[in-house]
Amino acid sequence: MPNDYIAIRDLPVDWMAFGVGALLLLFPLPLFYGKDVQYRELDRTWRRLLSSVFALSWHWIELLRALGGTWLLMQSISLGRSISDQMPPLIAVLFLAVVVCVGVVVQMVSCKASDSFNAGFATVVAVVAVLFPPIVAGLSLILAIMVAVGVRSAVAFFGALAASVAVLGAALYQNWLVLGAGVVASFLPLILPMMFHRELVLAHRRVKDE
């Protein structure tokens, strides 16, 4: 059998680590938010609630969950963050890419607010931070934050992040399948609400006067 057609059972994949990583990424954490959580649309008024956003422990749990899940997926298929590292079989990388993108979708649609999707900032940031070399991830995140602050739009963060990952990754990483997964994962919070006519919301700790 040609090397291009490796049976799934013969793939050099640590399926235990892959399964745990997939469960972490696909677990619908926002469905377990408690009564102390409120939601705010990503218009300009949400900025005055930044302190209550960062004070919400669920966001930090989500960040750690996504960091750990993505890291386990990469370890399970022996995928390094350097272009000089030996590449695992294409089908194994494809499995990772699918789980990462579906994981972002799950976190978005697992929203208790009616007719809304979670913004999923923590998940997207974690995925980009782990998938790519530090120079690509770091510069992309910094550029995306600068654009969002500059145009005063939190939603612009996702489009800027996808564009930055695409440009910097093409120049400095060039693992096209992983690069595509990072771009798609970054772009999903921007395009899915448009496709399904939903509001993009950000969870924050309940404010007493609301």
Contacts in CASP RR format, 6 or more apart in sequence:
PFRMAT RR
TARGET T0000
AUTHOR 0000-0000-0000
METHOD contacts of the structure
MODEL  1
MPNDYIAIRDLPVDWMAFGVGALLLLFPLPLFYGKDVQYRELDRTWRRLL
SSVFALSWHWIELLRALGGTWLLMQSISLGRSISDQMPPLIAVLFLAVVV
CVGVVVQMVSCKASDSFNAGFATVVAVVAVLFPPIVAGLSLILAIMVAVG
VRSAVAFFGALAASVAVLGAALYQNWLVLGAGVVASFLPLILPMMFHREL
VLAHRRVKDE
1 7 0 8 1.000
6 89 0 8 1.000
6 91 0 8 1.000
8 91 0 8 1.000
11 77 0 8 1.000
11 89 0 8 1.000
11 91 0 8 1.000
11 92 0 8 1.000
12 77 0 8 1.000
12 78 0 8 1.000
12 88 0 8 1.000
12 89 0 8 1.000
12 92 0 8 1.000
13 76 0 8 1.000
13 77 0 8 1.000
13 88 0 8 1.000
13 92 0 8 1.000
13 95 0 8 1.000
14 75 0 8 1.000
14 76 0 8 1.000
14 77 0 8 1.000
15 76 0 8 1.000
16 76 0 8 1.000
17 72 0 8 1.000
17 73 0 8 1.000
17 75 0 8 1.000
17 76 0 8 1.000
18 72 0 8 1.000
18 73 0 8 1.000
18 76 0 8 1.000
18 77 0 8 1.000
18 95 0 8 1.000
19 72 0 8 1.000
19 76 0 8 1.000
20 69 0 8 1.000
20 72 0 8 1.000
21 68 0 8 1.000
21 69 0 8 1.000
21 70 0 8 1.000
21 72 0 8 1.000
21 73 0 8 1.000
21 76 0 8 1.000
21 99 0 8 1.000
22 69 0 8 1.000
22 73 0 8 1.000
22 99 0 8 1.000
24 65 0 8 1.000
24 66 0 8 1.000
24 68 0 8 1.000
24 69 0 8 1.000
24 72 0 8 1.000
25 65 0 8 1.000
25 66 0 8 1.000
25 69 0 8 1.000
25 70 0 8 1.000
25 73 0 8 1.000
25 99 0 8 1.000
25 100 0 8 1.000
25 102 0 8 1.000
25 103 0 8 1.000
25 106 0 8 1.000
25 123 0 8 1.000
26 99 0 8 1.000
26 102 0 8 1.000
26 103 0 8 1.000
26 106 0 8 1.000
27 65 0 8 1.000
27 106 0 8 1.000
28 106 0 8 1.000
28 107 0 8 1.000
28 110 0 8 1.000
29 58 0 8 1.000
29 61 0 8 1.000
29 62 0 8 1.000
29 65 0 8 1.000
29 107 0 8 1.000
29 110 0 8 1.000
30 58 0 8 1.000
30 62 0 8 1.000
30 107 0 8 1.000
30 110 0 8 1.000
30 111 0 8 1.000
30 112 0 8 1.000
30 118 0 8 1.000
30 203 0 8 1.000
31 110 0 8 1.000
31 112 0 8 1.000
33 58 0 8 1.000
33 112 0 8 1.000
33 203 0 8 1.000
35 206 0 8 1.000
36 205 0 8 1.000
36 206 0 8 1.000
37 56 0 8 1.000
37 58 0 8 1.000
37 112 0 8 1.000
37 203 0 8 1.000
37 204 0 8 1.000
37 205 0 8 1.000
37 206 0 8 1.000
38 203 0 8 1.000
38 204 0 8 1.000
38 205 0 8 1.000
38 206 0 8 1.000
38 207 0 8 1.000
38 210 0 8 1.000
39 111 0 8 1.000
39 112 0 8 1.000
39 113 0 8 1.000
39 116 0 8 1.000
39 201 0 8 1.000
39 202 0 8 1.000
39 203 0 8 1.000
39 204 0 8 1.000
40 46 0 8 1.000
40 49 0 8 1.000
40 201 0 8 1.000
40 202 0 8 1.000
40 204 0 8 1.000
41 116 0 8 1.000
41 199 0 8 1.000
41 200 0 8 1.000
41 201 0 8 1.000
42 119 0 8 1.000
42 153 0 8 1.000
42 154 0 8 1.000
42 155 0 8 1.000
42 200 0 8 1.000
42 201 0 8 1.000
42 202 0 8 1.000
44 152 0 8 1.000
44 153 0 8 1.000
46 53 0 8 1.000
46 154 0 8 1.000
46 202 0 8 1.000
46 204 0 8 1.000
49 204 0 8 1.000
49 207 0 8 1.000
52 204 0 8 1.000
52 205 0 8 1.000
52 206 0 8 1.000
52 207 0 8 1.000
53 59 0 8 1.000
53 202 0 8 1.000
53 203 0 8 1.000
53 204 0 8 1.000
53 205 0 8 1.000
55 204 0 8 1.000
55 205 0 8 1.000
56 203 0 8 1.000
56 204 0 8 1.000
56 205 0 8 1.000
58 203 0 8 1.000
59 121 0 8 1.000
59 122 0 8 1.000
59 203 0 8 1.000
60 122 0 8 1.000
62 107 0 8 1.000
62 120 0 8 1.000
62 122 0 8 1.000
62 123 0 8 1.000
62 126 0 8 1.000
63 122 0 8 1.000
63 123 0 8 1.000
63 125 0 8 1.000
63 126 0 8 1.000
65 126 0 8 1.000
66 107 0 8 1.000
66 122 0 8 1.000
66 123 0 8 1.000
66 125 0 8 1.000
66 126 0 8 1.000
66 127 0 8 1.000
67 126 0 8 1.000
67 129 0 8 1.000
67 130 0 8 1.000
68 126 0 8 1.000
68 130 0 8 1.000
70 100 0 8 1.000
70 126 0 8 1.000
70 127 0 8 1.000
70 130 0 8 1.000
70 131 0 8 1.000
71 130 0 8 1.000
73 79 0 8 1.000
73 96 0 8 1.000
73 99 0 8 1.000
73 100 0 8 1.000
74 80 0 8 1.000
74 81 0 8 1.000
74 96 0 8 1.000
74 130 0 8 1.000
74 131 0 8 1.000
77 88 0 8 1.000
77 92 0 8 1.000
77 93 0 8 1.000
77 95 0 8 1.000
77 96 0 8 1.000
78 86 0 8 1.000
78 88 0 8 1.000
79 85 0 8 1.000
79 87 0 8 1.000
79 88 0 8 1.000
79 92 0 8 1.000
79 93 0 8 1.000
79 96 0 8 1.000
79 178 0 8 1.000
81 131 0 8 1.000
81 132 0 8 1.000
81 133 0 8 1.000
81 134 0 8 1.000
82 133 0 8 1.000
83 173 0 8 1.000
83 174 0 8 1.000
83 175 0 8 1.000
87 93 0 8 1.000
87 175 0 8 1.000
90 177 0 8 1.000
93 175 0 8 1.000
93 177 0 8 1.000
93 178 0 8 1.000
94 177 0 8 1.000
96 178 0 8 1.000
96 181 0 8 1.000
97 177 0 8 1.000
97 178 0 8 1.000
97 180 0 8 1.000
97 181 0 8 1.000
100 127 0 8 1.000
100 131 0 8 1.000
100 181 0 8 1.000
100 182 0 8 1.000
100 185 0 8 1.000
101 181 0 8 1.000
101 184 0 8 1.000
101 185 0 8 1.000
101 188 0 8 1.000
103 123 0 8 1.000
104 120 0 8 1.000
104 123 0 8 1.000
104 124 0 8 1.000
104 127 0 8 1.000
104 185 0 8 1.000
104 188 0 8 1.000
104 189 0 8 1.000
105 188 0 8 1.000
105 192 0 8 1.000
107 118 0 8 1.000
107 120 0 8 1.000
107 123 0 8 1.000
108 117 0 8 1.000
108 118 0 8 1.000
108 119 0 8 1.000
108 120 0 8 1.000
108 188 0 8 1.000
108 189 0 8 1.000
108 192 0 8 1.000
109 117 0 8 1.000
109 118 0 8 1.000
110 118 0 8 1.000
111 117 0 8 1.000
111 118 0 8 1.000
111 201 0 8 1.000
113 199 0 8 1.000
113 201 0 8 1.000
115 197 0 8 1.000
115 198 0 8 1.000
115 199 0 8 1.000
116 198 0 8 1.000
116 199 0 8 1.000
116 200 0 8 1.000
116 201 0 8 1.000
117 189 0 8 1.000
117 192 0 8 1.000
117 193 0 8 1.000
117 196 0 8 1.000
117 198 0 8 1.000
117 199 0 8 1.000
117 200 0 8 1.000
117 201 0 8 1.000
118 200 0 8 1.000
118 201 0 8 1.000
118 202 0 8 1.000
118 203 0 8 1.000
119 154 0 8 1.000
119 189 0 8 1.000
119 200 0 8 1.000
119 201 0 8 1.000
119 202 0 8 1.000
120 189 0 8 1.000
121 157 0 8 1.000
121 189 0 8 1.000
121 202 0 8 1.000
124 158 0 8 1.000
124 161 0 8 1.000
124 185 0 8 1.000
124 186 0 8 1.000
124 188 0 8 1.000
124 189 0 8 1.000
125 141 0 8 1.000
127 182 0 8 1.000
127 185 0 8 1.000
127 186 0 8 1.000
128 137 0 8 1.000
128 140 0 8 1.000
128 141 0 8 1.000
128 161 0 8 1.000
128 165 0 8 1.000
128 182 0 8 1.000
128 185 0 8 1.000
128 186 0 8 1.000
129 137 0 8 1.000
129 138 0 8 1.000
129 141 0 8 1.000
130 137 0 8 1.000
131 137 0 8 1.000
131 178 0 8 1.000
131 181 0 8 1.000
131 182 0 8 1.000
132 140 0 8 1.000
132 165 0 8 1.000
132 169 0 8 1.000
132 173 0 8 1.000
132 178 0 8 1.000
132 182 0 8 1.000
133 172 0 8 1.000
133 173 0 8 1.000
135 168 0 8 1.000
135 172 0 8 1.000
136 165 0 8 1.000
136 168 0 8 1.000
136 169 0 8 1.000
136 172 0 8 1.000
136 173 0 8 1.000
139 164 0 8 1.000
139 168 0 8 1.000
140 161 0 8 1.000
140 164 0 8 1.000
140 165 0 8 1.000
140 168 0 8 1.000
141 161 0 8 1.000
141 164 0 8 1.000
143 160 0 8 1.000
143 161 0 8 1.000
143 164 0 8 1.000
144 157 0 8 1.000
144 158 0 8 1.000
144 159 0 8 1.000
144 160 0 8 1.000
144 161 0 8 1.000
144 164 0 8 1.000
145 157 0 8 1.000
146 160 0 8 1.000
147 156 0 8 1.000
147 157 0 8 1.000
147 160 0 8 1.000
148 154 0 8 1.000
148 155 0 8 1.000
148 156 0 8 1.000
148 157 0 8 1.000
148 160 0 8 1.000
154 202 0 8 1.000
155 189 0 8 1.000
155 190 0 8 1.000
155 200 0 8 1.000
158 186 0 8 1.000
158 187 0 8 1.000
158 188 0 8 1.000
158 189 0 8 1.000
158 190 0 8 1.000
159 186 0 8 1.000
159 187 0 8 1.000
159 190 0 8 1.000
161 186 0 8 1.000
162 182 0 8 1.000
162 183 0 8 1.000
162 184 0 8 1.000
162 186 0 8 1.000
162 187 0 8 1.000
162 190 0 8 1.000
165 179 0 8 1.000
165 182 0 8 1.000
165 183 0 8 1.000
165 186 0 8 1.000
166 179 0 8 1.000
166 180 0 8 1.000
166 183 0 8 1.000
169 179 0 8 1.000
170 179 0 8 1.000
173 179 0 8 1.000
189 200 0 8 1.000
192 198 0 8 1.000
193 199 0 8 1.000
193 200 0 8 1.000
END
